[in-house]
């Protein structure tokens, strides 16, 4: 019996076993579950075989607070090589595959690039046969389910487990106890298979769920203290309840710290327990384990490993420190000083006094080491891990690891030359660059099968699925009119598909023949969705002043969430929705421009938006975006970038050419030159049209319910706030340049052949940006792991 026959049989078996009814009587949700369970039955023996190959081999472990995996069904079927056969099988059974696929909830256990990068890395490592496992938290609810109420972001619980999770296996025997001063809790692991393309290697993502040691206090219940009878259960489960709980007050901060320590301690204990059981001693621990810290959320792993090795396993300090340094590597994801994580000493003392004691020892050791290196006493304090009542997690991560990497060349150079220059001067050997990447299996093969088929046809093979630099061989078709015509017809197909999906999801009709101008990413001031909004409003006013203004019709699409406590970002969301309300309901505009903010942007929505884009908005303030990966997904699907010289945009332009993209605005060196004397009022008063659009924040143009928020946003641009200078992200300065770049987009789009060529060159030059290349670099240069046989 082959795999598909087995799945056919098991689908009916699971319908009876799980739901007690025939397949034909199952709901679409139930059909999704029985199909997934049947596929998992095929995966399990392959997964066990893959684990058995790893005995006595060094493995890498990716510690991350986020894993934004998205939907599993189609991704798993593609990597198994089953998807076409399954579609045929379901059709024979009278089941629509697309309906089954759509019913799956996104596993939205992340909030953007950090978590999506982690997911891409796991996919690439398994595809390349590298032993890389993920460790994180099994959040009961994702970040939140976003809606809009009167244009304001509305946040509801994201119950991704509503229909269960057929893709994970609970491993009670691997549970561990986590100690806090206010009580112990249990960490229970759930394992999910990470299937490499071609199914030769299946790695593991292990996510921890928090549970009480005693779920129910019968004595309190008998006393009729019903709330007290489940108090321990509720307190324990809060830890893995929600991704990034609001931490605007002390209780929220305590919960965040508990989350970080919870999954880190569980993961370290897991690795220690397995190693000790097999080898007895820790002599070869670093030789068999490489742990990558995905930003500073898991940085407490460094003192936790030291605590366990010295206080539990009784190793001497120097031996334990040597093991720790060799085991850990750290990825820095930010240039923003305010985003370099710090924790109050008081919180650590309150919740984790033993771990804090270890951090004190590490800090003392660092200062002694710096003294021995001849660093002056007055300078040593600038390196301190504990300083002014704060623990600096980035400093702890650099000092406690053997490698610190940035995620794009510009980002790494800024770290070395500026933000972390003191550390680079002392430990230059630790610093390196690993430019981020994306998996082409999800972001092209799965998301854009039409374009994938064309690529395979032209290349004469599907090798590009695992070797993306094969796309370089497409460049020779850049002037082939027949190929470019097919290419742009595929783009039009994807635009029609997206338009239909938006009509279904948002109830809004958009013109698939307009320019699809798309900005999809989490909301933050430095990402400058507000700059985009100002340009749209300026274009609207120019059309009102001159109804005959000759422009190519354009649809501006936004997607993304603002953190619940990030009120200024939430105000920008409201502003964009107010602009959409104004423009979309103005008959004078007559469809020339339209603004749509899609609700609850997520991986499955992204899979429809990236292939349909005509232009990719990557407009962050130069020097603020570490890398970006959305820019790579747009490029891979043949969309030119309108963007600043920032993050991975720099390398995208190097590969595809500035002539095939639209670069504008200040560069890092320009900002350095003007930052001390910059006055945004100059541009506000000088640049035609700018004052008018900025003043809509205070002149009553928009919803009076947001009056106070809009005034605060206005002041942040022109006068500043008590914690920052005016227009710290240079929107006023870059507005005119951005508008000119947008005018260039409008003109360039009119020449269909030249536009198609720009798009084709971007596609053919995107090979560098595969996460396969990034993982090869990590494996060889940081983790020193070998491929499975």
C-alpha positions in Angstrom: 0.0 0.0 0.0 1.5 3.4 -1.0 1.3 6.5 1.2 -1.8 8.0 -0.5 -3.7 4.7 -0.3 -2.8 4.6 3.4 -4.0 8.2 3.9 -7.3 7.4 2.0 -8.0 4.5 4.4 -7.0 6.5 7.5 -9.2 9.5 6.7 -12.2 7.3 7.0 -10.8 5.6 10.1 -10.1 8.9 11.9 -13.6 10.2 11.0 -15.1 7.2 12.9 -12.5 7.2 15.7 -12.5 10.9 16.5 -16.0 12.0 15.6 -18.0 8.8 15.5 -19.4 9.4 12.1 -18.8 8.7 8.4 -16.5 11.1 6.5 -19.5 12.4 4.4 -21.2 13.6 7.6 -18.2 15.5 9.0 -18.0 19.3 9.0 -15.3 21.0 7.0 -13.4 21.5 10.3 -13.6 17.8 11.1 -12.5 16.9 7.6 -9.4 19.1 8.1 -8.6 17.3 11.3 -9.0 13.8 10.0 -6.9 14.6 6.9 -4.2 16.1 9.1 -4.2 13.2 11.5 -3.9 10.8 8.6 -0.9 12.7 7.2 0.7 12.7 10.7 0.4 9.0 10.8 2.6 8.9 7.7 5.0 11.4 9.1 5.6 9.7 12.5 7.8 6.8 11.4 9.9 9.1 9.1 10.3 11.5 12.1 11.5 8.7 14.4 14.0 7.5 11.7 15.3 11.1 11.3 15.8 11.4 15.1 17.8 8.1 15.1 20.3 9.5 12.6 21.3 12.2 15.1 22.9 10.0 17.8 26.3 11.3 18.9 26.1 14.2 16.5 26.4 17.8 17.3 23.0 19.5 17.0 21.9 23.2 17.0 19.0 24.6 19.0 17.2 27.8 18.1 15.8 29.5 21.2 13.1 32.0 20.2 10.2 33.7 22.0 8.4 33.6 18.6 7.8 31.0 15.9 5.4 32.4 13.3 4.8 29.1 11.6 1.6 29.9 9.7 -0.6 27.1 8.4 0.9 23.6 8.4 -1.2 21.5 6.1 -0.1 22.7 2.7 3.5 23.4 3.7 3.8 19.8 5.1 2.2 18.3 2.0 4.5 20.2 -0.3 7.6 19.2 1.6 6.4 15.5 1.7 5.7 15.6 -2.1 2.1 14.6 -1.5 0.1 17.8 -2.3 -1.0 17.0 -5.9 -2.0 13.5 -5.0 -3.9 14.6 -2.0 -5.8 17.2 -4.0 -6.8 14.4 -6.4 -7.7 12.1 -3.6 -9.9 14.7 -1.9 -11.6 15.5 -5.2 -12.5 11.8 -5.6 -13.9 11.9 -2.0 -16.0 14.9 -2.9 -14.0 17.3 -0.7 -12.7 20.7 -1.9 -9.0 21.0 -0.9 -9.1 24.8 -0.9 -11.9 24.8 1.7 -10.0 22.4 3.9 -6.9 24.5 3.6 -8.7 27.8 4.4 -10.3 26.4 7.6 -6.9 25.9 9.3 -6.0 28.6 11.8 -2.6 30.2 11.4 -0.3 29.2 14.3 0.2 32.9 14.9 2.9 32.5 17.6 4.8 35.6 16.5 4.5 39.2 15.6 6.4 39.7 12.4 10.0 39.3 11.2 11.5 37.7 14.3 9.1 34.8 14.4 8.8 34.4 10.7 12.6 34.2 10.4 12.7 31.5 13.0 10.1 29.5 10.9 12.1 30.0 7.7 15.3 28.8 9.4 13.7 25.6 10.7 12.4 24.9 7.2 15.7 25.5 5.6 17.7 23.5 8.1 15.5 20.4 7.6 15.6 20.8 3.9 19.4 21.0 3.9 19.6 18.0 6.3 21.1 20.0 9.2 20.1 19.0 12.8 18.4 22.1 14.1 15.6 22.0 16.7 13.5 24.9 17.8 12.6 25.7 21.4 9.9 28.2 22.4 6.5 28.6 24.1 3.2 27.0 23.1 1.0 30.1 23.6 -2.6 29.2 24.1 -3.5 32.3 22.3 -1.6 34.1 19.6 -0.7 37.8 19.7 -4.4 38.8 19.1 -7.0 38.7 16.5 -7.2 42.2 15.0 -10.4 44.0 13.9 -11.4 47.6 13.6 -14.0 49.5 15.5 -14.6 53.0 14.2 -11.1 52.8 12.6 -9.4 52.0 15.9 -7.6 48.7 16.3 -9.7 46.2 18.2 -8.0 43.3 19.9 -9.6 39.9 20.5 -8.2 36.6 21.7 -6.6 34.6 18.8 -7.8 31.1 19.6 -5.6 29.2 17.2 -6.2 25.9 19.0 -10.0 26.2 18.6 -10.2 23.1 16.5 -7.2 21.3 18.2 -3.7 20.9 16.9 -3.2 17.7 14.9 0.4 18.6 14.1 1.8 18.3 17.6 2.6 15.5 20.0 2.4 16.0 23.8 5.4 14.5 25.6 4.5 14.3 29.3 7.5 12.1 30.1 9.8 15.1 29.2 8.0 17.6 31.5 10.2 19.6 33.9 9.7 21.8 36.9 10.4 25.5 36.8 11.1 27.3 40.1 9.9 30.8 40.9 9.9 32.4 44.3 6.1 32.6 44.2 5.7 28.9 43.4 6.8 26.1 41.1 5.1 25.2 37.8 5.4 22.4 35.3 6.6 22.8 31.7 5.0 20.3 29.4 6.5 19.9 25.9 4.6 19.6 22.6 6.6 18.5 19.6 5.8 19.4 16.0 7.6 17.9 13.0 9.6 20.2 10.8 9.7 18.5 7.5 12.5 19.2 5.0 11.6 19.4 1.4 12.0 15.8 0.1 11.4 14.4 3.6 14.9 13.1 4.1 15.2 15.0 7.4 12.4 15.8 9.9 13.5 18.0 12.7 11.6 19.1 15.8 10.0 22.3 17.1 9.5 21.8 20.9 7.1 24.3 22.5 6.5 24.4 26.2 3.1 24.7 27.9 2.8 25.9 31.5 0.7 23.9 33.8 0.2 23.7 37.6 1.8 21.0 39.8 -1.7 20.5 41.3 -4.5 21.5 38.9 -7.2 21.4 41.5 -7.3 22.1 45.2 -10.0 19.7 46.4 -9.8 21.0 50.0 -10.5 24.6 49.0 -13.3 23.4 46.8 -14.9 21.5 49.7 -14.7 24.7 51.7 -16.6 26.3 48.9 -13.7 28.6 48.0 -14.2 27.8 44.3 -11.9 30.5 43.0 -9.1 29.4 45.4 -9.5 25.8 44.3 -8.2 26.7 40.7 -6.0 29.7 41.7 -2.8 27.7 41.2 -4.0 26.4 37.8 -4.9 29.9 36.6 -1.6 31.4 37.8 0.5 28.7 36.1 -1.4 28.7 32.8 -1.1 32.5 32.5 2.6 32.1 31.7 1.9 30.4 28.3 -1.5 32.1 27.8 -0.7 34.9 25.4 2.2 36.0 23.2 3.7 39.3 24.5 1.2 40.3 27.2 0.8 44.0 27.7 3.7 45.0 30.0 2.8 48.6 30.6 2.6 48.0 34.4 4.6 45.9 36.9 2.4 42.9 36.8 2.7 42.7 33.0 6.5 43.0 33.3 6.5 40.1 35.8 4.5 37.9 33.5 6.9 38.7 30.6 9.9 37.8 32.7 8.3 34.6 33.8 7.6 33.7 30.2 11.2 34.2 29.2 12.7 32.2 32.1 10.0 29.5 31.8 10.9 28.4 28.3 14.6 29.0 28.7 14.9 27.0 31.9 12.7 24.2 30.5 14.8 24.0 27.4 18.2 24.0 29.2 16.9 21.4 31.7 15.8 19.3 28.8 19.2 19.4 27.1 21.1 18.8 30.3 18.9 15.9 31.3 19.2 14.1 28.0 23.0 14.7 27.8 23.6 13.6 31.4 21.6 10.4 30.9 23.6 9.4 27.9 27.1 10.7 28.7 27.3 11.1 32.5 29.7 14.0 32.4 29.7 17.4 30.7 33.1 17.3 29.1 31.6 17.1 25.6 28.4 19.2 26.2 29.6 22.2 24.1 30.9 19.7 21.5 27.4 18.4 21.0 25.2 21.4 21.6 25.1 24.8 19.9 22.3 27.2 21.1 21.4 30.3 19.0 19.6 33.1 21.0 17.1 34.7 18.6 17.5 38.3 20.0 17.7 38.9 23.8 14.3 37.4 24.9 16.1 34.1 25.7 19.3 35.7 27.0 18.6 34.5 30.6 19.7 31.1 29.2 23.3 32.1 29.8 23.0 32.5 33.6 20.5 29.6 33.8 23.0 27.2 32.2 25.7 28.5 34.6 23.4 28.1 37.5 22.6 24.5 36.7 26.2 23.6 35.9 27.7 25.1 39.0 24.9 24.8 41.6 23.1 21.7 40.5 25.8 19.7 38.7 28.7 21.0 40.9 31.1 22.0 38.1 33.6 24.7 39.0 32.9 28.2 37.7 35.7 28.4 35.1 34.8 25.0 33.6 31.1 25.9 33.5 31.9 29.3 31.9 34.0 27.7 29.2 31.1 25.3 28.3 28.6 28.3 28.3 30.7 30.5 26.1 31.3 27.7 23.6 27.6 26.7 23.6 25.9 30.0 23.0 25.7 32.3 20.0 23.6 35.5 19.9 21.7 37.2 17.0 21.1 40.9 17.4 17.9 42.1 15.6 17.8 45.8 16.4 19.6 49.1 16.1 17.1 51.0 18.2 18.6 51.8 21.5 15.3 51.7 23.3 14.7 48.2 21.9 17.9 46.8 23.5 16.2 44.8 26.3 16.8 45.7 29.9 15.2 44.3 33.1 14.8 45.9 36.5 17.1 44.3 39.0 14.2 44.4 41.5 12.1 42.1 39.3 14.9 39.5 39.0 15.6 39.6 42.7 11.9 39.2 43.4 11.3 36.3 41.0 14.7 34.7 40.2 17.1 35.5 43.1 19.4 32.6 42.3 19.7 33.5 38.6 20.3 37.2 39.6 23.2 36.0 41.8 24.7 34.3 38.8 24.3 37.5 36.7 26.1 39.4 39.5 29.0 37.0 39.3 29.2 37.2 35.5 29.2 41.0 35.7 32.0 41.0 38.3 34.0 38.6 36.1 33.5 40.8 33.1 34.8 43.9 34.9 37.9 41.9 36.1 38.5 40.8 32.6 38.3 44.3 31.2 40.6 45.5 33.9 43.2 42.9 32.8 42.7 44.1 29.2 43.8 47.5 30.3 40.5 49.2 30.0 40.5 52.4 32.2 38.3 52.2 35.3 36.1 55.1 34.2 35.4 53.2 30.9 34.6 49.8 32.5 31.2 50.9 33.8 30.0 51.5 30.2 30.3 47.8 29.7 28.5 46.8 32.9 25.8 44.2 32.6 24.2 45.5 35.8 24.0 49.3 35.7 21.7 51.8 37.5 19.3 49.1 38.6 19.0 47.6 35.2 20.3 44.3 33.7 21.4 44.9 30.1 20.5 41.7 28.2 22.3 42.5 25.0 25.6 43.0 27.0 24.9 39.7 28.8 24.3 38.0 25.4 27.5 39.3 23.9 29.7 38.5 26.8 28.2 35.1 27.4 28.5 33.8 23.8 31.2 33.1 21.3 29.4 34.8 18.4 27.3 37.9 17.9 25.8 38.4 14.5 23.8 41.1 12.8 21.2 40.2 10.2 22.2 42.4 7.2 25.5 43.8 6.2 24.6 47.5 6.9 23.1 46.4 10.2 26.2 44.6 11.3 28.4 47.5 10.2 26.3 49.9 12.3 26.6 47.6 15.3 30.4 47.4 14.9 31.0 51.1 14.1 28.4 52.7 16.4 25.9 51.0 18.6 28.1 48.2 19.9 31.5 49.7 19.0 32.9 49.5 22.5 32.2 45.7 22.5 33.5 45.3 19.0 36.8 46.9 19.9 37.3 44.5 22.8 35.9 41.3 21.2 36.2 41.8 17.4 36.4 38.0 16.8 32.9 37.6 18.1 31.2 39.9 15.5 30.0 38.6 12.2 27.2 39.1 9.7 24.5 36.7 8.6 22.1 38.4 6.2 18.6 37.1 6.7 16.7 35.0 4.2 13.4 33.5 3.5 12.3 30.0 2.4 11.3 29.8 -1.2 9.2 26.7 -0.4 6.5 28.7 1.3 7.0 32.1 -0.3 7.1 31.0 -3.9 6.4 27.3 -4.4 3.4 27.3 -2.1 2.3 31.0 -2.5 2.7 31.3 -6.2 2.4 27.9 -8.0 1.7 29.7 -11.3 5.1 31.5 -11.3 6.8 28.4 -9.8 5.7 26.3 -12.8 7.0 28.9 -15.3 10.4 29.0 -13.5 10.7 25.2 -13.5 9.7 25.1 -17.2 12.3 27.8 -18.2 15.1 26.3 -16.0 14.3 22.8 -17.2 14.3 21.5 -13.6 13.0 22.2 -10.2 16.4 22.4 -8.6 15.7 26.0 -7.6 13.4 24.7 -4.9 16.5 23.8 -2.9 19.1 26.0 -4.7 17.6 29.4 -5.2 20.6 30.8 -6.8 19.5 28.8 -9.9 17.2 31.8 -10.5 20.2 33.7 -11.8 19.7 31.6 -15.0 16.4 33.4 -15.7 18.2 36.7 -16.4 18.7 35.7 -20.0 14.9 36.0 -20.5 14.8 39.7 -19.4 14.2 40.9 -22.9 12.1 38.0 -24.2 8.8 39.5 -24.9 6.8 36.2 -24.9 8.2 35.2 -21.5 7.7 38.6 -20.0 4.1 38.6 -21.3 3.5 35.2 -19.6 5.1 36.5 -16.4 2.9 39.6 -16.3 -0.2 37.5 -17.0 0.7 35.5 -13.9 1.0 38.7 -11.9 -2.4 39.7 -13.1 -3.8 36.4 -12.1 -2.4 36.8 -8.6 -3.9 40.3 -8.4 -7.3 39.0 -9.4 -7.1 36.3 -6.8 -6.1 38.8 -4.1 -8.9 41.2 -5.2 -11.4 38.3 -4.9 -10.1 37.4 -1.4 -10.2 41.0 -0.2 -13.8 41.3 -1.4 -14.6 38.1 0.5 -12.7 39.0 3.7 -13.1 42.8 3.8 -16.2 43.5 1.7 -14.2 46.0 -0.4 -13.9 45.9 -4.2 -10.5 46.8 -5.6 -9.4 47.2 -9.2 -6.9 44.4 -10.2 -5.7 46.6 -13.1 -4.5 49.4 -10.7 -1.1 49.5 -9.2 -1.1 47.3 -6.1 1.1 49.3 -3.7 1.6 47.2 -0.6 3.0 47.9 2.9 2.6 44.9 5.2 4.5 44.6 8.4 4.1 45.2 12.1 3.4 48.8 13.0 6.3 50.9 14.4 7.2 54.5 14.0 10.5 53.7 12.4 8.8 51.6 9.7 7.0 54.8 8.7 3.6 53.7 7.7 2.7 57.3 8.5 5.0 58.6 5.7 3.0 56.4 3.3 -0.3 57.7 4.7 0.9 61.3 4.3 1.8 60.7 0.6 -1.6 59.1 0.0 -3.4 62.1 1.5 -1.2 64.5 -0.5 -2.1 62.6 -3.7 -5.8 62.8 -2.8 -5.6 66.6 -2.3 -3.7 67.0 -5.6 -6.5 65.0 -7.3 -9.1 67.2 -5.6 -7.4 70.4 -6.8 -6.9 68.9 -10.3 -9.5 66.2 -11.2 -7.7 65.8 -14.6 -4.4 64.9 -12.9 -2.9 62.1 -15.0 -2.1 59.2 -12.7 -2.2 55.4 -13.1 -5.0 54.2 -10.8 -3.5 52.9 -7.6 -4.7 50.7 -4.7 -2.8 51.2 -1.5 -2.9 48.1 0.7 -1.8 48.0 4.4 -1.6 45.1 6.8 -0.1 44.8 10.2 -0.7 45.0 13.9 0.4 47.4 16.6 1.3 46.0 20.0 -1.6 46.5 22.5 0.4 49.0 24.6 2.0 50.9 21.6 -0.5 53.8 21.5 1.2 56.0 19.0 1.4 53.1 16.5 -2.3 52.4 17.1 -3.0 56.1 16.3 -1.3 55.7 12.9 -3.6 52.7 12.2 -6.6 54.9 13.0 -5.3 57.7 10.8 -4.9 55.3 7.8 -8.4 54.0 8.3 -9.7 57.6 8.5 -7.9 58.4 5.2 -9.4 55.2 3.6 -12.9 56.3 4.8 -12.4 59.8 3.3 -10.9 58.7 -0.1 -13.0 55.6 -0.7 -16.3 57.4 -0.2 -15.4 60.5 -2.3 -17.2 60.3 -5.7 -14.8 62.9 -7.2 -11.9 60.4 -6.9 -13.8 57.9 -9.1 -11.6 54.9 -8.3 -8.3 56.6 -9.2 -7.0 55.7 -5.8 -8.2 53.4 -3.1 -7.0 52.6 0.4 -7.5 49.2 2.1 -6.3 48.2 5.5 -6.7 44.4 5.7 -7.8 43.0 9.0 -5.8 40.6 11.1 -2.8 40.4 8.8 -1.2 37.0 9.1 1.0 34.4 7.3 -1.9 33.0 5.3 -2.9 36.5 4.2 0.7 37.3 3.3 0.8 34.3 1.1 -1.8 36.0 -1.1 -0.4 39.5 -0.9 3.3 39.1 -1.8 2.6 37.4 -5.2 0.1 40.1 -6.1 2.2 43.2 -5.3 3.3 45.6 -8.0 5.4 47.7 -5.7 7.0 46.8 -2.3 7.0 49.5 0.4 10.2 49.3 2.4 10.4 52.9 3.7 12.0 52.7 7.2 14.3 55.4 8.4 17.8 54.7 7.2 19.8 52.9 9.8 16.8 51.7 11.9 15.7 48.4 10.1 18.1 45.6 11.0 17.2 43.7 7.9 13.6 43.1 6.9 12.4 39.9 5.2 9.2 41.1 3.7 11.4 43.0 1.2 12.8 39.6 0.1 9.4 38.0 -0.3 8.2 40.8 -2.6 11.4 40.6 -4.6 11.1 36.8 -5.0 7.7 37.3 -6.5 8.9 40.0 -8.9 7.9 43.3 -7.2 10.4 46.2 -7.3 11.1 48.0 -4.1 10.3 51.6 -3.2 12.5 52.1 -0.2 15.3 53.8 1.7 18.9 52.7 1.8 18.3 50.6 4.9 18.6 47.0 6.1 18.6 44.4 3.5 17.3 46.9 0.9 21.0 47.8 0.4 21.8 44.3 -0.6 18.6 43.9 -2.7 19.6 47.0 -4.7 23.1 45.6 -5.1 21.8 42.4 -6.6 19.0 43.8 -8.8 20.3 47.3 -9.5 19.1 50.7 -8.4 17.7 51.2 -11.9 15.2 48.4 -11.2 14.0 49.8 -7.9 13.1 53.2 -6.5 15.4 54.4 -3.8 14.8 57.7 -2.0 15.6 59.6 1.2 18.3 60.2 3.7 21.1 57.7 4.1 22.7 56.8 7.4 25.6 59.2 6.8 23.1 62.0 5.9 21.3 61.5 9.2 24.5 61.5 11.1 25.4 64.9 9.5 22.1 66.7 10.3 20.8 65.0 13.5 22.2 67.6 15.9 20.6 70.6 14.2 17.6 69.1 12.3 14.4 71.1 12.6 11.4 69.5 11.0 9.5 72.8 11.0 11.8 73.9 8.1 10.5 71.1 5.8 7.0 71.4 7.2 6.8 75.0 6.0 8.9 74.7 2.9 7.8 71.5 1.1 4.6 72.1 -1.0 1.6 70.2 0.3 3.3 68.8 3.4 1.8 71.3 5.9 -1.7 70.6 4.6 -1.5 66.8 5.2 0.2 67.1 8.5 -2.3 69.7 9.7 -5.2 67.2 9.1 -4.1 65.7 12.4 -5.3 68.8 14.2 -7.6 70.8 11.9 -10.7 68.6 12.4 -10.5 66.8 9.1 -10.8 63.4 10.7 -12.7 61.7 13.5 -13.0 63.9 16.6 -12.9 60.8 18.8 -9.2 60.5 18.0 -8.6 64.3 18.5 -6.2 63.8 21.5 -4.3 61.0 19.9 -3.9 62.9 16.7 -2.6 66.0 18.6 0.0 63.9 20.3 1.1 62.4 17.0 1.3 65.9 15.5 3.4 67.2 18.4 5.8 64.2 18.1 6.6 65.3 14.6 6.9 69.0 15.1 7.8 69.7 18.7 8.8 66.3 20.1 7.9 64.7 23.4 9.6 64.6 26.8 11.5 61.5 25.8 12.5 62.3 22.3 13.3 65.2 19.9 10.9 66.2 17.1 10.4 63.9 14.1 13.0 61.5 15.3 12.3 59.3 12.3 12.7 62.1 9.7 9.3 61.9 8.0 9.3 65.6 7.2 12.8 65.5 5.7 12.1 62.4 3.5 8.6 63.4 2.4 9.5 65.3 -0.8 12.0 62.6 -1.9 9.4 59.9 -1.2 6.8 61.7 -3.3 9.2 62.1 -6.1 10.0 58.3 -6.0 6.3 57.6 -6.1 5.9 59.8 -9.2 8.7 57.8 -10.8 6.8 54.6 -10.0 3.7 56.1 -11.7 5.7 57.0 -14.8 7.6 53.7 -14.9 4.5 51.6 -14.7 3.1 53.1 -17.9 5.9 51.4 -20.0 4.6 47.8 -19.6 7.7 46.2 -21.2 10.2 48.2 -19.1 8.2 47.5 -16.0 8.0 43.8 -16.7 11.8 43.8 -17.1 12.3 45.5 -13.7 10.1 42.9 -12.1 11.9 40.0 -13.9 15.4 41.2 -12.9 14.3 41.4 -9.3 13.0 37.8 -9.5 16.1 36.5 -11.2 18.5 38.2 -8.7 16.7 37.1 -5.5 18.7 33.9 -5.1 21.0 35.3 -2.5 18.0 35.9 -0.1 17.1 32.3 0.5 17.2 31.2 4.2 19.0 28.1 2.8 22.1 30.3 2.2 21.7 31.9 5.7 21.5 28.5 7.4 24.5 27.2 5.5 26.5 30.2 6.9 25.2 29.6 10.5 25.9 25.9 10.2 29.5 26.2 8.9 30.6 29.4 10.6 28.8 29.5 14.0 27.3 26.2 14.9 29.9 23.9 13.3 27.3 21.1 12.7 27.3 18.6 9.9 24.5 17.4 7.6 22.6 14.1 8.4 23.7 11.1 6.4 
